[in-house]
Each structure stands twice: as structure tokens, then as C-alpha cells.
Amino acid sequence: MDVLQLVVDYLNGKLWGYVLIILLIGLGLYFTFRSRFVQFRLFGEMFRVIKEDTSTHKKGISSFKAWTISTASRVGTGNMAGVALAISAGGPGAVFWMWIIALVGGATSFVESTLAQVYKVKDGDAFRGGPSYYMEKALNAKWMAILFSILITITYGLIFNAVQANTITVAFNQSFNLNRLVLGIVVVILTALIIFGGVKRIANFTGVVVPFMAMIYIIVAFLTLLMNITEVPNMIALIFQHAFGIKEIVGGGIGAAIMNGVKRGLFSNEAGMGSAPNAAATATVSHPAKQGLVQTLSVFTDTLLICSATAFMILISGEWIGTSDGITGVTLTQNALNELLGAWGGPFVAVSILLFAFSSLIGNYYYGETNIKLYTNGNAILNLYRFVVLAMVIFGAVTKVQLVWDLADLFMALMAIVNLIAIAILGKIAFAVLKDYMKQKRQGKNPEFVAKNIPWLRNVEWWGGSADQEKDH
């Protein structure tokens, strides 16, 4: 086990210290310029699209519900335990680099989610798609698609879900002294009821839970900031000072701030990792660019609102000073709210973690399911996967998972590298789709996409403009 830990630590150091930082920021800036700053220029359009009425769609799920599936996976331990981990390991400056990853990552998210929509396929009365689909159909690289399917299934369905379950049980054990095994069994039962019900049940569940839990958490954070408003200028200054090495508290200074900010930013908002496109592909929309915009909004919601709320509370409380407890980072968040709000702060975090992390369990599971369906027929392997997911949930609930967190970082890095290479090559398709969208907008139309609008597109299954497809639009 010690040898495995050393190998994982070495690989993470190389991947996160060099490769991922260059790829994520470099490609994020490239996509930003090539799309003419789509994540800022069309910010208002994101809200219009997400409110668009989809009640007449007979196939797939609404754009809003697809957004909630991806937000369900984004909003989880990364927002509470992950932010605390970033601050304890990288100092306050890590928060600034989390913001940077979200801002430039908005364009990356637009590209990967638009591609997922272009290459989505029918799955009964719904759709499925994602990086494995555009790797195989657009790149003609089946080996790459299979590799990505394996990586995302292991990373999300198994490893990340062990981390989510662990964070739930640690938080409740800390605040309510509940037995972790008993709580783990309860979480397994609830998870099983949902994942055996299919994607529409997943969408219905997250459609109710995600907006509610995010709203409550942000309100509490906002009220906490108002109660400590005089500390906010100092807190903002602290973040920027540490972001550029003006002040250094943690070992490694600016390097530690950048690496931990980038790592935990990606863990939280997933822009470029290739996970959210699986949810983006499920939406029934009239144009692929619409779902690209919706998923960009999800990145901003996750990092600029929810992660920032957690970071501000931790920094204002002062609880972050002197701590290096990264694995149980949720404890730091609980201590911060106990300091700011009194005895109910810790229990509030525990309940929030239950909702945040449980919704992530469901979203994570779906990412594995949609990739398994790409290469298997029948329910035997899918049901086996479901039972292994439940086993990993119970494992995570009762285990100290330092190695699991580190393995999650490693597989997350491998996933992101494979996906980023693919979208770097395929980005021109997303830009052409965006150009078509804007052309129709200027003509006063509600944009509708047909593959022949871009003559050089190949292997597009859904957007061919058949009578059946037109009827479902």
C-alpha cells in the first residue's frame, strides 16, 4: 500500500504540477479567444436558454434537468471539503486560481458540451452521449473512446463515489456522533432506489434537490458575509496577496497556491474533464449551442458562487490558519461555521454535505452508465456496475480514504488529458456550431440546427433533419 501511495503521489506531482496546468489554462484561453469570449459575451443568453420551455419535447429531458444532472455532480464534496483542502494545502491564494480555472474553463465547458450535443444518439425515449461518442464518431478513434469510457466509469462511478460517501459519514459522525456504517447503509439504500430507476428518475430527483440545496447554502453564506462585512476587504486582499506570492504561509508559496487551486477547481467544476458532456447530451434542445451555454453557466454556478461562499466563510473565520488537514477538509468547513454561526454551524454543514454529496453520487453514477451503454448490450454488465457502485459507497462510508482521494486526483487527471486532447482537435466543430447559432439569432430566429448547415460534418446521427427528428424538436 505504501508503494502504491508513493507511485500515485509521484504521478500526481508530475501531472498536476506541469501537464494539467498547461493544458487547462492554455486550452481555456485558446477556446476563449477562438469563441470570442463566449462565456462572457453570451452570459445573459445562458439564462434565457435555461428557462426555455421544453414541455412539448417527447424525447429526452429538458435543458434545465440536464443542467441539474451535471450540477449535481459538480456540486458536492469539491465545494465544501475540496475548497477547505485547497486552502489548507495551498493557502488563500488557491481561491484565486480556482476562479481563474472557472473563468477560462467556461469556454472549455462550452466546447465539450456542444460537441456532446452534436454527436448524441437515441436511447429509447431519451438521449445519451459524451466524450466517448465524439471521440469515436468525430475523431474515428475508437481506442480513445474505449479508454475514456473506462477512465470515467472508474473515476466517477467508483472512486469519486467512495469519496462522496466518506465525506457524508465523516461530517455526520463529527456533528451528530452517528455510526458511519449505519449511515452508509442508509445512503446505499437511497442510492439504489434511484439508480435502478433510470436517467429520468435521476433527472427528476436532481431537478428538485440541486436548486434547493444551492439556494439555501448560498443564502447562509451571504448572511454570514453580511454579519462580517467589515472583514471582506481584508479577505479579498488576502486572496490576491497569496495568489501572487506577496505573502506566503504554506510551503511552496505561489506554486502550491496554483497547483491546489487548479486541482480543486477542476475537481469541483469539472470544466474540461469530460464528465459534464455526458449530462449535456441528454437534453432535448433545438440547437447544440444552447446546451453548451447552459453547461457554461453550471461552471460559474459551482465555482464563482458555491465554492466562493465556502472559501469566504473559511477565511473570515480564521480557522484555516495553521491547519494542514486536507483529507477531512469538511471538518475545517464545519469548524469555520461553528466559529461564525455558533453551535448550529457544524450540523448545518453536515446536512448540506448530505444533500450536496448525495446528489453527486447520483450524477456520478450516470456518467458511468452512459459510457457502459456505448459498448454493451443488455442489462447484465449495467446491473453489475450498479452493484459495484453500491459496494464502493459502503466502502467509502467506513474507510479512511487518503489513498482514494489521491487515486481520484490521478484518474481525474488522466480523464482530463484524454478529453482535452480530443476537444483541442475538435474545437473547430463547436466554433462552427456557435457561428450557426449566432447567425440565426441575428435573423431573429429561435435557432434550430441541422447537420447540413455545416457541410463538412460527418457521422452526426441525430441532427440529420429527418421527419421523425423534426417532429421531436
SEGU-651025 format. One record per atom (N, C-alpha, C): residue in one letter; x negated, y negated, z. Coordinates in steps of 0.1 Angstrom, whole numbers, plus 5000, padded with zeros to 4 digits. Layout:
# SEGU-651025
aXYZ;...
This chain:
# SEGU-651025
m499250125000;m500050005000;m499149875000;d498049885008;d497149765008;d496549744995;v496149854988;v495549834974;v496549774965;l497849824965;l498849764957;l499049624960;q499049584973;q499249444976;q498049354971;l496849414971;l495749334966;l495849314951;v496249424944;v496449414929;v497449314926;v498649324933;v499749224930;v499249084933;d498549064944;d498148924947;d497148874937;y496248964932;y495248914922;y496048874909;l496948964904;l497648934892;l498548804893;n499148794905;n499948674907;n499148544906;g497948554912;g497048444912;g496648394898;k496348494890;k495948464876;k497148414868;l498348484869;l499448444861;l500048314865;w500248294878;w500848174883;w499848054884;g498648084886;g497647974887;g497247914873;y497447994863;y497047944849;y498147964839;v498448084836;v499248114824;v500648054824;l501348074835;l502748024836;l502847874837;i501947814844;i501947664845;i501847604831;i500847654823;i500647604810;i501847634801;l502347754801;l503447794793;l504747714796;l505047714809;l506347644813;l506347494810;i505247434815;i505247284813;i504947254798;g504047324792;g503747294778;g504847314769;l505547434770;l506747454761;l507847374765;g508047344778;g509147254782;g509047114775;l507747064775;l507546934769;l507746944754;y507247054747;y507447074733;y508947074729;f509747154737;f511147164734;f511847024737;t511346954747;t511946824750;t511746734738;f510546724732;f510346634721;f510946674708;r510946804706;r511546864693;r513046844693;s513646854705;s515146834706;s515546694708;r514546604708;r514846454710;r515446434724;f514846504734;f515246484748;f516746524750;v517046644745;v518446684746;v518946694760;q518146724770;q518646744784;q519046604790;f518546494784;f518846364789;f519846294780;r519546304767;r520446234757;r521846284757;l522046414760;l523446464759;l523946504773;f523446434783;f523846464797;f525346454799;g525946344794;g527346334796;g528146434788;e527646474777;e528246574768;e528446714776;m527446734785;m527446864792;m528746874800;f529146764807;f530446764815;f531646784806;r531646714794;r532746724786;r532946874781;v531846934777;v531947074772;v532347174783;i531947154795;i532247244806;i533747234810;k534347124807;k535747104810;k536647144799;e536047174787;e536847204776;e537747324778;d539047304774;d540047404776;d539747534768;t539647644775;t539347774768;t540447874771;s541647824775;s542747914778;s543347994767;t543047944754;t543548014743;t542648134738;h541448144744;h540548244739;h541048384744;k541048474735;k541448614738;k540248704740;k539148664736;k537948744737;k536948664745;g536148744753;g535048684761;g535648614773;i534848524779;i535248444791;i534948304788;s535548214797;s535348074794;s533948024796;s533647904790;s532347844792;s532047824806;f533047774814;f532947744828;f532547874836;k533247984833;k532948104840;k531548164837;a531148144824;a529848184821;a528748104828;w529047974830;w528247884838;w528147934852;t529247974858;t529248024872;t528448154873;i528448244863;i527648364865;i526248324865;s525748244856;s524348204857;s523948124869;t524848034873;t524647954885;t524648054897;a525448154897;a525448254908;a524048314910;s523448344899;s522048404900;s521048294904;r521248174899;r520248064902;r520348024917;v521648014921;v521847964935;v521848074945;g520748084952;g520548194961;g519448164971;t518648274974;t517548254983;t516548154978;g516448134965;g515548034960;g515847894965;n517147864967;n517547734972;n517247704987;m517247814995;m517047795009;m515747855014;a515647985013;a514348055017;a513248015007;g513548004994;g512447974984;g511947834985;v512847734988;v512347594990;v511447585002;a511947655013;a511147655025;a509747715023;l509747825015;l508547885012;l507547795004;a508147724994;a507347634986;a506747524995;i507447465004;i506947365013;i505947415023;s506247525028;s505247585038;s503947625032;a503947665019;a502747715013;a502147605004;g502947504999;g502347404990;g502547264995;g503147245007;g503347115012;g504447035006;p504746915010;p505846845005;p505746814990;g504546804985;g504246784970;g504846884961;a505047004967;a505647114959;a507047074954;v507746994962;v509146954958;v509046874945;f508146784943;f507946704931;f507846794919;w506946904920;w506746984909;w507947074906;m508747104916;m510047174914;m510947084905;w510946954908;w511746864900;w511246854885;i509846854883;i509346844870;i509746974862;i509647094868;i509947214861;i511447214857;a512347154866;a513747144862;a513947044851;l513346934851;l513546824841;l513046874827;v511846924826;v511346974813;v512047104810;g512347184821;g512947314818;g514347304813;g514947194814;g516347174809;g516347194794;a515347154787;a515247174772;a514947314769;t514147384778;t513847524776;t515147604778;s515847574788;s517147644790;s518147624779;f518147504773;f519047484761;f518647574750;v517347584747;v516847664736;v517247814738;e516947864749;e517148014752;e518648044752;s519447954758;s520847984759;s521547964746;t521147874738;t521747854724;t521347974716;l520148024716;l519748144709;l520648264713;a520848274726;a521748384731;a523148384725;q523648264724;q524948254718;q524948284703;v523948244696;v523848274681;v523748424679;y523048494687;y522848634685;y523648724694;k524748674700;k525648754708;k526348864700;v526848964707;v527649074700;v528849104708;k529849164701;k531149204707;k530849324717;d531549324728;d531549434738;d533049454742;g533849524734;g535249534737;g535949404736;d536549354747;d537249224747;d536249114752;a534949144753;a534049044758;a532849034749;f531848954753;f530648944745;f529448974754;r528349014748;r527149034756;r525948984747;g524848954753;g523648904746;g522548864755;g521548804750;g520448754758;g519148774750;p518048754757;p516748764750;p516448894743;s516849004748;s516649134741;s517349134728;y518449064727;y519249064715;y518548974704;y518148854708;y517448764698;y516048814695;m515448884704;m514148944701;m514249054690;e515249134691;e515449244681;e516049184668;k517049104669;k517749054657;k516948944649;a516448854657;a515848734650;a514348754648;l513648824657;l512248854655;l511948984649;n512949074649;n512749204644;n511749274652;a511649254665;a510649314674;a511349394684;k511749514680;k512549604690;k511649644702;w510349654700;w509549694711;w509549584722;m509549454717;m509649344726;m510949344734;a512049374726;a513349374732;a513449484743;i512949594740;i512949704750;i512149674762;l510949614760;l510149574771;l510849474780;f511449374774;f512149274782;f513349334789;s514049424783;s515249484789;s514749564802;i513649634801;i513149704813;i512749604824;l512049494820;l511549404830;l512749334837;i513749284829;i514849214836;i515649304844;t515849434840;t516649524848;t515949554861;i514649574861;i513849604873;i513849474882;t513549364876;t513349244883;t514549194890;y515649184883;y516949134888;y517749234895;g518049344888;g518949444894;g518349504906;l517049524907;l516449594918;l515649504928;i514549444923;i513649374932;i514349254938;f514849164929;f515449044934;f516649074943;n517349174940;n518549204949;n518149254963;a516949324963;a516349354977;a516049234984;v515449134977;v515049004984;v516348934989;q517348934980;q518648864984;q519248924997;a519349064997;a519849135008;a519049115021;n517749115019;n516849085031;n517148955037;t517248845028;t517448715033;t518848705041;i519848765036;i521148765042;i521048825056;t520448945058;t520349015071;t519448945080;v518348885076;v517448815084;v518148695090;a518848615082;a519548495086;a520548525096;f521348635094;f522448665104;f521948735116;n520848805115;n520148855127;n519648745136;q519048645130;q518548525137;q519648445144;s520748425137;s521748335143;s522848405151;f523148525147;f524248595154;f523848735161;n522548765159;n521948885165;n522749015160;l523149005147;l523849115141;l522849225137;n523249355138;n522449465134;n522249455118;r521049455114;r520749435099;r521249555091;l521149675097;l521649795089;l523149785087;v523949755098;v525349745097;v525749635087;l525149525088;l525449415078;l525049455064;g523949535063;g523549585049;g524649675043;i525249755052;i526249845047;i527449775042;v527849665050;v528949585046;v528649515032;v527449465030;v527149395018;v527149495006;v526749625009;v526749724999;v528149754994;i529049765004;i530449805001;i531049684992;l530849564996;l531449454989;l530849444975;t529549464974;t528849464961;t529449574952;a529649694957;a530149804949;a531549774944;l532449714952;l533749684948;l533749594935;i532749504935;i532749404924;i532049464911;i530849524913;i530049564902;i530749684894;f531549764901;f532249864894;f533549814887;g533749684888;g534949624882;g534749554869;g533449544865;g533149494852;g532849344852;v532449284840;v532049154839;v533149054842;k534349084838;k535448984841;k535648964856;r535549074863;r535649064878;r534548984883;i533349004878;i532148924882;i532448774880;a532948744868;a533248604864;a534348544873;n535348624876;n536448574885;n535948544899;f535048634904;f534548624917;f533648494918;t532648484909;t531748374910;t532448244907;g533548254898;g534248134895;g534948064907;v535248144917;v535848094929;v534748054939;v533748144941;v532748124952;v531748014949;v531148014937;v530047924934;v530347774936;p531447724930;p531747584931;p531947544946;f532647634953;f533047614967;f531747604976;m530947704975;m529747704983;m528747594980;a528647564967;a527747454964;a528247324969;m529547294968;m530147174973;m529947154988;i530247254995;i530147245010;i528647225014;y527747295008;y526347285011;y525847145008;i526247084997;i525746954993;i526346845002;i527646865006;i528246775015;i527546765028;v527246885034;v526546885046;v525146815045;a524446845034;a523146785032;a523246635030;f524246585023;f524446445021;f524746375034;l525646435042;l525946375056;l524646375064;t523846485064;t522646485071;t521746375067;l521646345054;l520746235049;l521246105054;l522646085054;l523145965059;l522845935073;m522946045081;m522646035096;m521146005098;n520346025088;n518846005090;n518345915078;i519245815074;i518945735062;i517645655063;t517245615075;t516045535077;t514845625074;e514945755074;e513745835072;e513545875057;v514545845049;v514545885035;v513345815027;p513145685028;p511945625021;p510645695024;n510445725037;n509245785041;n509145925035;m510245995035;m510246135029;m509946135014;i510546035007;i510246024992;i508745994990;a508245904998;a506745874997;a505945995001;l506346065010;l505546185014;l505546285003;i506646304996;i506646404985;i505646354974;f505646234970;f504846184959;f503346184964;q503046144976;q501646144981;q501046284980;h501846384984;h501346524984;h501346584970;a502246534961;a502246584948;a501046554940;f500346444943;f499146404936;f497946404944;g497946474956;g496846494964;g496346374972;i497246274972;i496846154980;i496746194995;k497646274999;k497546335013;k497446485011;e496646555019;e496546705018;e496746765032;i497646845033;i497846915046;i497547065044;v498047125033;v497847265030;v496547285023;g496047405025;g494847445017;g495047445002;g494147384995;g494347384980;g494847254975;g495447174984;g495947044981;g496847044969;i496546964959;i497346944947;i497547074940;g496547154939;g496647284933;g497747374939;a497747374952;a498747454960;a500147394957;a500247264957;a501547204955;a502047234941;i501247224931;i501747254917;i502147404916;m501247494921;m501547634919;m502747674926;n502947634938;n504047674946;n505347604941;g505247484937;g506347414932;g506847474919;v505947514910;v506347574897;v506847714900;k506247794909;k506647924911;k508047934917;r508247854928;r509647854934;r510647774926;g510247684918;g511147614909;g511747714899;l510847794893;l511247894883;l512148004890;f511748044902;f512448144909;f513948094911;s514047964914;s515347914917;s516147884904;n515647804895;n516447754884;n516347844871;e515347934870;e515148034860;e515047984846;a514747854844;a514647794831;a513447854823;g513747934813;g512647994805;g512348134809;m512948184820;m512648324824;m513448424816;g514548384809;g515248474801;g516448544808;s516748504820;s517848564827;s519148494824;a519248364825;a520548294823;a521148314809;p520348334798;p520948354785;p521848474784;n521648574793;n522548694794;n523948644798;a524048554807;a525348494810;a525848404800;a524948324794;a525348224784;a526048294772;a525548414769;a526048484757;a527548534759;t527948544772;t529348594774;t530448494771;a530048374770;a531048264768;a531748264755;t533048234754;t533748214742;t533748064739;v532848014730;v532847874726;v532847864711;s533147744706;s533347724692;s531947694685;h530947664693;h529647634688;h528547674698;p527447744694;p526447784703;p525847674711;a525647554706;a525047444713;a525847404725;k527147434725;k527947394737;k527447474749;q527247604748;q526747684759;q525347644763;g524547604753;g523147564756;g523247444765;l524147344763;l524347234771;l524847264785;v525747364786;v526347404799;v525247464807;q524347544801;q523347614809;q522247514814;t522047404806;t521047304810;t521647234822;l522947204823;l523547144834;l523347234847;s523347364845;s523147464856;s521747444862;v520747424853;v519447404858;v519347284867;f519947174863;f519947044870;f520747064883;t521847134883;t522647154895;t521847234905;d521147334901;d520447414910;d519247334917;t518347274909;t517147224914;t517347084919;l517946994911;l517946854914;l518946824925;l519946914927;l520946894937;l520746984949;i520847114947;i520847204958;i519447224964;c518447254956;c517147264961;c516647134968;s516947024962;s516546894968;s517246874981;a518446914982;a519146904995;a518446975006;t518047105003;t517347185013;t516047115016;a515247075006;a513947015008;a514046895017;f515046805014;f515146685022;f515446715037;m516246815039;m516546845053;m515346905061;i514646985054;i513447045060;i512346935063;l512146845053;l511146735055;l511546635066;i512846595066;i513246505076;i513146555090;s513446685091;s513446755105;s512046755111;g511046755102;g509646775107;g509246915110;e510147015109;e509947155112;e508847215103;w508647155091;w507747215082;w506247205086;i505947105095;i504547075099;i503947195107;g502847245102;g502247355109;g502747495107;t503747505098;t504247645096;t503647695083;s503447825083;s502947905071;s503848025069;d505048025075;d505848145075;d506648145062;g506048195051;g506748195038;g507748305036;i507548425041;i508348535038;i509748515045;t509748465057;t511048445063;t511348295062;g511248245050;g511448095048;g512848045052;v513848135052;v515148095056;v515148055071;t514248115079;t514148075093;t513747925094;l512847885085;l512447745086;l513647655082;t514447695073;t515647615069;t516647615081;q516747725088;q517647735099;q517147645111;n515847645113;n515247565124;n515447415120;a515347375108;a515447235104;a516847195106;l517847275103;l519247225105;l519647235120;n519047325128;n519247325142;n518747195148;e517547145143;e516947025148;e517846895144;l518446905132;l519146785127;l520646785131;l521246905132;l522646905134;l523046965147;g522147025155;g522447085167;g522647235165;a523247305175;a523247445176;a523947515164;w524947445158;w525647505147;w524947505133;g523747435133;g523047425120;g522547555115;g521947635124;g521447765120;g522447865116;p523547875123;p524647955118;p525247915105;f525347775103;f525847725090;f524947775079;v523647775081;v522647825071;v522947975068;a523148045079;a523348195077;a524548225069;v525648145071;v526948165063;v526648125049;s525948015047;s525647965034;s524848065026;i523848125033;i522948225027;i523848345023;l524748385031;l525648495028;l526348475014;l526948355013;l527648325000;l526648304989;f525648224991;f524648204980;f524048334975;a523448404985;a522748524981;a523648634976;f524848644982;f525748754977;f526248724962;s526448594959;s526848564945;s525648594936;s524448574941;s523248604933;s523148754931;l523448834941;l523548984939;l524349024927;i525548954926;i526448994915;i525848944902;g525348824901;g524848774889;g523648854884;n522748884894;n521548964891;n521949104885;y522949164891;y523349294887;y523749284872;y524549184868;y525049174855;y523949164845;y522849094848;y521749084838;y521149224835;g521049314845;g520649444842;g521649524834;e522949504837;e523949584830;e523949544815;t523849424811;t523949384797;t522749434789;n521649444796;n520449494789;n520449654788;i521049714798;i521149864797;i522149894785;k523249824784;k524149844773;k523649834759;l522549754758;l521949734745;l521349864739;y520849954748;y520250074743;y520850204748;t521950204754;t522550324759;t524050324756;n524550444754;n526050464752;n526550544764;g527850524767;g528450594778;g528150524791;n528750584802;n528650524815;n527650594824;a527050704820;a526150784829;a524950704834;i524250644825;i523050564829;i523450434836;l524550374831;l525050254838;l525450284852;n526150394854;n526550424868;n525350464877;l524350524871;l523150554878;l522450424882;y522450324873;y521850194876;y522650124887;r523950134887;r524750074898;r524450134911;f524250264912;f523950324925;f522550294930;v521550274920;v520250234924;v520250094929;v521050004923;v521249874928;v521649874942;l522749954945;l523249954959;l522150014968;a521350104964;a520250154972;a519250054975;m518949964965;m517949864968;m518549754977;v519849734976;v520449634985;v520249685000;i520549805002;i520449855016;i518949865020;f518049895011;f516649895014;f516149755018;g516549655010;g516149515013;g516749465026;a517949515029;a518649475041;a517849505054;v517149615054;v516549665066;v515049655066;t514449615055;t512949625053;t512249485054;k511049485059;k510149365057;k509649365043;v509949265036;v509749275021;v508649175016;q507549165023;q506549075017;q506049125004;l505849265003;l505449314990;l506549304980;v507749314984;v508849304974;v508949154969;w508749054978;w508648914973;w507548904963;d506348954966;d505248944957;d505449024944;l506049134945;l506449214932;l507449134924;a508349064931;a509348984924;a508648874916;d507648804923;d506848704916;d506148764903;l505648884905;l504848944894;l505748974882;f506949044885;f507849074874;f508548954868;m508748854876;m509348734871;m508348664862;a507048674865;a506048614856;a505948684843;l506048824843;l505948904831;l507148874822;m508348874829;m509548844821;m509448704814;a509048604822;a508948474816;a508048464804;i506848534806;i505848524795;i506448584782;v507048704783;v507648764771;v508748674765;n509648624773;n510648534768;n510148404762;l509148344769;l508648214764;l507948234750;i507248344748;i506648374735;i507748384725;a508848454728;a509848464718;a510548334714;i510948254724;i511648134721;i510748024715;a509448034718;a508447944711;a508547964696;i508648094692;i508748124678;i510148094672;l511148114680;l512548104675;l513147964678;g512447874684;g512947744688;g513547674676;k513047684664;k513547614652;k514947654650;i515447774653;i516847804652;i517747724661;a517347704673;a518047624683;a518147484679;f517047434673;f517047294669;f517947274657;a517947374648;a518847364636;a520347364640;v520647454650;v521947464656;v522347334662;l521447274670;l521747144676;l521947034665;k521247034655;k521446944644;k522846954638;d523247084636;d524547104630;d525647054640;y525447074653;y526347024663;y526546874663;m525446804662;m525446664662;m526046604649;k525746674638;k526346634625;k527846634626;q528446744632;q529846754633;q530446654643;k529646624654;k530146524663;k530246384657;r529246354649;r529246224642;r530446214632;q530946324627;q532046324618;q533346324626;g533346314639;g534546314647;g535146444649;k534446554647;k535046684648;k534746744662;n535546844665;n535146934676;n534247044670;p532947044672;p532047124664;p532447274665;e532447334653;e532647484651;e531547534642;f530947644647;f529747694640;f530047814631;v529447814619;v529547934610;v528047954606;a527648074606;a526248104604;a525748054590;k526548044580;k526147994567;k525847844567;n526247774578;n525747634579;n524247624580;i523547734584;i522147734584;i521747854574;p521547834562;p521447934551;p520348044554;w519248004561;w518148094563;w518348184576;l519448174583;l519748264595;l519948404590;r519448494597;r519548644594;r520048714606;n520748824604;n521148924614;n522048864625;v522848764621;v523848704630;v525148784629;e525548844640;e526748934639;e528048864641;w528148764651;w529448714654;w529848594646;w528948504642;w529248374636;w529348384621;g529748494615;g529848504601;g531048444595;g532048404603;g533248334597;g534248424592;s534348554597;s535448644593;s536748594598;a537848654592;a539148614597;a539348644611;d538848764615;d539048804629;d538348714639;q537148664635;q536448574644;q537148434644;e537648394633;e538248264633;e539548264642;k540248384642;k541448394650;k541048384665;d539948434669;d539548434683;d538948304687;h538448224678;h538048084681;h539147994684;
